[in-house]
Amino acid sequence: MFLLIFTALTLFIITHTDAFILLVAFCTDAEYSTREVFVGHAIGFSGTIVAVILGSVFASEIIQQRAFLFGIVPLVLGIWGILNRGESTPLPSGTHHTTHLGRIWVVTVASLGLAGENLAILIPFFLGFTPFELALIILLYVFCGGMLFVLALFTARKTTSIGLPPWLEEWVVPFTLIAVGVYVLSTGYVTA
């Protein structure tokens, strides 16, 4: 049981590094209230957990021993991030969401958008859990999702004056994705 919890926590940290950076960015943006960021994060995070559970059911029933191939997703995203670092697409003018629900929607969509690599890692991990283990991991992840928000909010309040360094997004996130993709592919290949 200890190994299961340790592995789950390790995977949570690996898969939510980018979510942490995103939450810090939203929490430092004066346009978004803390409540809007929290609600958007909660909806997006919940959607990811539901997608992982449904994806695990699909993977166990349909693709069985090839679920590790989901590791291709973060690998490709990481390589794409490195190849396109420094290129930023400016937002068109007039894209600010002035309504409360509009800002929550932006945070939710951004959170769900980061779920791609999370699905690639967590779906193979969730395969074969007993109902008790599944419930335990879901409760652990919900707790960790809340703590992730609290840590991001704390970090944002401490770093608002200095901002995030550009190298963080340009190098750390893509290399993390590549490492995760290689890990998922290699562990799946070894066990297949």
N, C-alpha and C positions, 0 to 999 in steps of 0.2 A: 504494500500500500504506500509505503514511504517513497519507493522508486516511482510509482505512478504520479504522486503529487509533485515530486521533484521534477520529473519530466514535463508534466503539465505546466509548472511554473516557468521552467526554462523555455519551453515553446511559447508561452505567453510573452515573456520578455523579448524573445527574438522576433515574434510576429507583430509586436505592438510598439516597436521603436519608432516607426514612421507615424503611428497614431499619436504617440507622445509629442513628436515634433509638430504635427498638425494641430493638436490641442493647444500647445504653447503658442503657436502662431495666432490661433483664433482668440485665445485669452489675452494676448497683447494688443489685439486690434480693438481700438476704442469704439468701433461701430457695433461690436457684439457685446451683449451683456453676459455676465457669468451664467445666468439662468438659460439664455439661448444656447450657449455653447454646451452646457450640461445636458439639456433636453435633446439637442441634436446628436450629441455623442451617445446618449442612452438609446435613442432610437436606432442609430446606425450600428451600435455595438450589439443590440438585441437582434437586429436583422442579420448580422454576421453569425451570431450563435445559432439562430434558426437555420441559416443556410448551411452551416457546418453539419448540423444534425441531419438535415435532409440530404445533403451531399454524401454523408457517411452511409445513410440507408441506401442511396442510389449506388454508391461505390461497392458496398458489400453485396448487393443483389445483382448488379449488372457487370461491373468491370473487375470485381474480385481482386485478383493478384496484381493488377496493373494500376492500382490507385497511386502508387508512387510516381507515376508519370505526371501527376499534377505538379510535381516539382519543376517542370519545364516553365510554368507560369512565372514564379519569382525570378528564375534564372534569366529569362528573356527580358522581364521588366528591369532587372538590375543592369544587364548589358545595355539596354536601351537608354537607361538613365545615365550611364557613363558616356555613351556615345553622344548624347544630346545635352550634356552638362554645359552650363553657360548660356544655352539658348533658352530664352524665355519669351513666351508669347504675351505681349501686353494685352491687358484686358480692354475691351472696347469701352468707350465712355458710356456712362449711363447704366453700368452693370451693378451699381450698389443696390442692395436690397434694403429698402427703407421700412418694410413692415417686420413686425416681430416674427410672424410665421415664415416670411421669406428668409430671414437670417437663420432660423432653426433649420429650414429646408437646405440651405447651403451647407451647414455643418453636417447634417444627416447625409447628404449626397457625397460630400467629401469623405466622410467616415466609411460609407459603403464602398466608395471608389478604392479605398485602401484595402478592402477585404479580399481582393483577388489572390494575393500571395498568402494571406492568412488561410484561405480555403484550401490552397494547394498543400499547405503544411498540416493543417488541423484535421482535414477530412481523413487522410491516412491514419493519423493519430487516434481519432475517435472510433475507428473500425474495431469491432469486436468487444466493446465495453459491455459489461453487465449493466442492468438498469441502475443498480446502486452506484457503480463506478461512474456512469454517465451523469447521474444526479450530482455526485460529489464534484466532478470536474466542472459542471455547469455552475454550481454554487461558487466554486473557487474562482472561476472566470468572471462571474458577476461581481464578486468582491474585488478582484484585481482590476476590473474595468472601472469601478468606482475609485479605487486607489490611484489608478492611472490619471483620472481627471484631477484628483486632489493634488497629486504631484505636479501635473502640468500647470495647474492654477498657481501653486506655490512658486514654481520656476518662473512663470510669466511675470508674477509680481516682483520677483527679485531681479529679473533681467530686462524689464521694460525699458530702462534707460539705455542699456547697451545693445540690445537687439541680438538676434541669432547670427552667427557667422555664416557666410554663404557656403563655405566648404562643407558645412554639416549636411546640407541638402545635396550638394553636388557630388560628394564622395561617400559619406557614411551610409546614407540610405541605399544607393545602388550596390555598394559592396556588401551590405547586409542582405539585400535581396539575392545577390549571386551566391553568397555563402549558404543561405537558406535553401535555395534551389538545388545546389550541389549536394547538400546534406540530405534533402528529401529523396533525390534521385539515387544517391549512392546507398542510403540505408534500404530503400525499396528494392534496388537491384540486388543487393546482398541477400535479402530475405526472400526474393522471388525465385 
